[in-house]
Amino acid sequence: MYNFALTTRIKSTGTFQEFADETELKDTDLILTNEFIYDPFIKPCRVKCQVLFQEKYGAGEPNDEMIDAIRKDIPENTKRVIAVGGGTVIDIAKVLTFTGDWKAEDIFMGRLTPEKTRGLIVVPTTCGTGSEVTNVTICELRQMKTKKGLALDSMYADLAVLIPEMVHTLPYKFFATSSIDAMIHAVESYVSPKAIPHSEAFSEKAIRMIVGGYQYVKENGRDSWTDKAENFLAASNLAGIAFGYAGCAAVHALSYPLGGTYHIPHGEANQLMFAAVFKKYKEKKAVGKINQLEAIFAEVLKVEPEKALEALYELMEVILERKALREYGIKEEELPVFTDSVIEGQQRLLRNNYVSLTRDDMLDIYRSCY
């Protein structure tokens, strides 16, 4: 038995101006965005709502200090939060729909569950997180030196708006890391024990669209990715629907200490773990759902199934070169510490593994990437 639902409405418009007109933005709306997005896309629309720039409160991915600081500047009359940005902006905006007396660390540590009193509209400007259709948000807890995920049904957006023009100006590095994140969302959710035919359909479609786009970039050069921007944006959304139901797993779990301690961008940290995790899966359970995954990649990449995952890893390296963990300054003696922190803090993700991983398995994965 299962219950699959699309909680967030999804629509597409050609421009931000069309979205602003259709949505009738008011002075009780708050836009959370970045100035480099606001100036070319939002400012010319002369919207009446309040605007906060995320980067004024800190750089990088979401952290508890950043969220707490932004909350203090939210106008009291705010009825809707409109997130226009990438994963950082979207994840923060989900939490900003809550009112009351709380700190971000309390929410992410599960000490309290606040009440949602504001609406949420999300306009993604990257092609990776899929966060516009999930109930998940990720936050770095500065004092604890780790990242924690939070999944609450109240954090689903009321509306997700896909606007291809918002993606075209994305720098290549952000395209690469975000689209790889989307790929891993699709793959991890496909082999998740929670997967059902409905979620698998979204996973597979996202995989095919992203791999096809990567092949196009390989043949036509890095700058050509914008030719497929609309496809990458849609694929990210599809992958978000898939992992929103079936979940992500060990790749994400093992990447969190890398981001939390060394601030490696999320998609990049995921790629560092991806091949090693799936090699361990294959080693432990060579016959199973992973063979169906291999068949999909074999068809798209036109290779034999037993060579499909290696061909995928090679293609992903064309998009973003994978480095050894030591190149980020990570020390080998930290790897057991990372492993223990994952076991302690990421059970929400580890329960979605294709096959159960022991502490030794996870430590082997880290060491193989070192």
Beta strands, then each sheet from edge to edge (+ up, - down):
strand 1: 9-12
strand 2: 29-33
strand 3: 50-53
strand 4: 80-85
strand 5: 98-99
strand 6: 115-116
strand 7: 119-124
strand 8: 136-141
strand 9: 146-151
strand 10: 159-162
sheet 1: 1+ 10+ 7+ 4+ 2+ 3+
sheet 2: 5+ 6-
sheet 3: 8+ 9-
end
